[in-house]
Amino acid sequence: MTWIIYIMSGLAAGLFLYSICQIRLAKLEDEYRQIDASQSVLFKFISPIMQVLAAYNKKMISEKFREKCKQKLVISGNPMHLIPAEFLALQEIGLVAGLLFGFFLVLTIHANILFPFLLSVGGFFFPKLWLNEMISKRKHTVFISLPFSMDLLTLVVEAGLNFTAAIEEVVDKGQPGPLRDEFAKMLQDLRLGVSMRDALKGVAERTDMSEIRSFTSALIQADKLGTPLSDALRIQSDIRRTERFQTAEKMAQESPVKMLFPLLFFIFPAVFIILLVPIILKFMAEGM
């Protein structure tokens, strides 16, 4: 029974942290361009500690870890403007916080001695899970807004504007979000003299999505062969819209399977309790 209580408490705490993470990610999507992590009270509190730990981490982390972590931070959009050493420091702070909270539970409610170890491991890996979730959310947002942005880009190019002017129109009139931010970075690169090929490759590397890579490859190929960009954009726009509809249909078909678990373990037991408990209590009362 004690282990069941511990497991249920851990699940409840995990669901609570996950809900907080989801709320934060929703805010990141709605106010993507207005994020300033330095205004967060928690970030201000841990920032000095994180800077000290990051100074030591720079000397210890390997080049492979640095490049891998840097790539993930770039793909996530890096709203907190972290470097790999600072992200590792954030994980270390989570480890210590989980360890201290675990000892607090041991001293107050006499929890199992393994609790501090489990919470420290969870605290260390929670920033990484949060980063992966943010990457997934960002890719989903880009995937949803890609057909509309490509339609607008195609319309502007077919109207007679060049590619740079078309990107500028998409940035000014497109939907707010990470995709428009990437187009804004690409526009800035083009204005600084970067070639269109390198600017498009930069967008593909910062998003790490097959849809964006296909889009940029088609534009690079069209520019290399001298074919009209409007034709390539129109074809890519139709493909992206078809993929979006197919993904929506796939999610709709998977929804009954995903609903099976909560139905079996949460809804059906509650219904059985509501229906059967009064009958059982009535039989017990009559038998007595």
N, C-alpha and C positions, 0 to 999 in steps of 0.2 A: 504494500500500500504506500509506503514511504517513497519508493522509486516511482510509482505512478504519479504521486503528487509532484515530485521533482520534474518528471518528464512533462506533465501538463503545464507546470509553471514555466518551464523553458520554452515550450511551444507558445504559450501566451505572450511571453516576453519577445520571442522572435516575431510573432505576428504584429505586436505593437511597434517594434522597430521597423518592420517592413512597411507598415501603414504610414509611419512618419517619413520613410524614404520615398514612398509613392507620392505623398503630398508635396514633398520637396521637389520631386521630379516634375510634377504637374506645374508647379510654380516656375521651374526652369523653362518649361515649354512655353508658358504664357508670357513670361517676361524675359525672354532669352537674351535680349540685347541690353536689358537694364540690370543685369546681375552685377553686384559688387560684393564679393565675399568678404571684403574687409569691413563691411558694415555689420556683419553678424557678430553678436555678442560672444558666442562660443568660439568663433574663429579668432576674435581679438584676444580671448583668454588663452588659447593654446598656441597662438602665433609665436610669442617669444620662445616657448619651449620647443616648438617645431623648428625654429630657426637654429637654435643651439644644436639640436639633434641632427639637423640637415648638414651642418658644418662638419660633423664627424662622419656622417654617412657618405659624403662626397669622397672621402679618402678610402672607404671600405667597399663600396659597391663596385661591381665589375662593369666593364663596358657593355657586355651583352645584356645585363639587367637594365642598364641605363637606356640603351636604345629601345628595348622592348617596352619599358615603362613610358618612355617619351612618346613612342608611337601610340600607345593606348590613350595617353593624355591628350594627344593631338586629335585622335579620332573622336574622343568624347567631347571635344570643344574646349576642354580645360577652363571651365568658368571660374575656378579659383586661382588660375594662373600659377599652378604648381609646377615644380621641377621634380625629376625622379627622386632626388634626395629628400625633398620635402614630403613627397607622398609616402616614402618609406618611413619617415619620421611620424607621419600621421598614423601609420600602422603600428608603430612602436608605442605611441600614446594610447591607442586603442587596446593594445596588449596590457599595458600597465593599468589602465582604467578598469578593464575586465577583471584583472587579478585583484585589485583593491576592492572592487564591488563583490567579488566572490568571497573574500575574507570577511567582508562586512556581513554577508549573509550567513557565513559560518558562525560568527560571533553573536549575531542577533537571533536568528531563527534556528541555529544549530544545524545548518545544512550539511550535506555530505562534504567531506574534505576534498573530493574531486571537483567540486563546483568551481573553485577559483581557477583550476587548470582549464576546465571547459570554457569558462567565460573569457579567460585570457586568449585562448585559441580563437574563439569567436570574435573577440575585439580586434585581434590582429588581422583576420581575414575579412572583417566587415567592410573596411574601406575599399578593398579589392572587389567585393561583391557589388558594392554601391557603384563603383566605376564601371563594371561590366553592365550593370543595369542601365546606367546613364548612356553608355554606348548603344545599347539595344534600343532605348527610347529615342535617341537622336537619329539612328538609322531608320527607325520606323517613321519618324516625322519627315525625314528627307524623302523616303519612299512615297509617302502620302502626297507631299506637295510637289513632287517631281513632274507629274503629267501637266499640272496647271502651269508651272513655270516654263516648261518646254513649249506648251501651246502659245503662251505669251511671247516667248523668244522667237518661235516660228512666225507668228503674226507680224512682229516688228521687222524681222529680216525680210519677209515677203513684201513689206511695205516699202522697202528700198533702203533701209539703214544698214550700215556696216555692222560687223559683229560687235565691236566695242560699244557703239551707240545702242545696240540691241541689249547688251548686258546691262548698260546703264539704265535703260527703261525697265528691265526686269527688277533691278535693285530698287528703283524708285517706286514701282507700282506692284511689285510682287508681294506674296503673303509673308508676313514676318515669321522668321524661324531660322534654323541652321542652314537651310539651303540658300536662302537669300544672303546670309552672312558669308557663305562660301563664294557666292557670285560677287559679293562686294570685295572680298579679298582678291579674287581673280581680276576684277576691274582695276583695283589698285596696282596689281602686278603689271597689267597691260599698260597702264599710264606711266609706270616707271621704266618702260622699255622692254619688259620681258616678252618674249615671243608667245604667240597664241598657243603653240604646242606645249611649251613649258608651263604656261599658266593653267592649261587644261589638265596636264599631268599633276600639277599641285593640288587641284581640286580632287582628283581621283585618289591621291595619296592621303589627303586629310579626311576623306569620308570612308575609304576602304569598303566600297560597295560595288558589286558586280554591275548594277544598273548604271552607276555613274561612270564606271570604267568603259562600259559599252558605249555610252553617250559620248564620252571624250574621245574614245578611239575612232568612232564614226566621224566626228568633226575633224580630227587630225588627219584621217585618211582623205576626207573630202577636200581639205585645204591642200594636202600634198598632191592630189590628182587634179585639182583645179575644178572639181565639180561644184555645182551650186550648193551653198550651205543650207538653203531653204529646203531642198529635197531631202538632204540627210536629216535635218531637224524634223521634218514632217514624218519620215519613216520612224525615227526614234520616238517621237511623241505618240504615234499609234501603238508602238510596241509597249511603251511604258504604261499606257492606259489599259491595254489588254492585260498586262501582268497585274495591274492593280485590281481589275475586275476578277481575275482568276484567283488572286490571293483572298479577296473578299468571299468568293464562293467556297474556297477551301476552308476558311475559318467558320463559315456558316455550317458546313457539313461536319466539322469537328466539334461543334458546340454540344450536340447530344452526348457524345462520349465524355467530354469534359464535365458535363453536369452530373454524370453517373456517380462520381465519388461523393460530392456533397449530398446528393439525394440519399445514397445508401447509409452514410455515416452521420448525417446531421438532420435531414428533413424527415426521413422515414422513422427513425427512432423517436423523434419528438411527436410525430403523429400517433405512433403506437402508444406512447406514454399517455397522451391526451385521451385516446379512445379506450385503452384497456385498463388503466389504473383505476378510474371510477368503478368499472365493472368488477374488478378484483376486490376493491375495498368493500363494495356492496355485498359480494359473496362472503367475504370474511366476516362482515358484520352480521349477516344472517346466520352464518354458521356458529358464531359465538352466541 
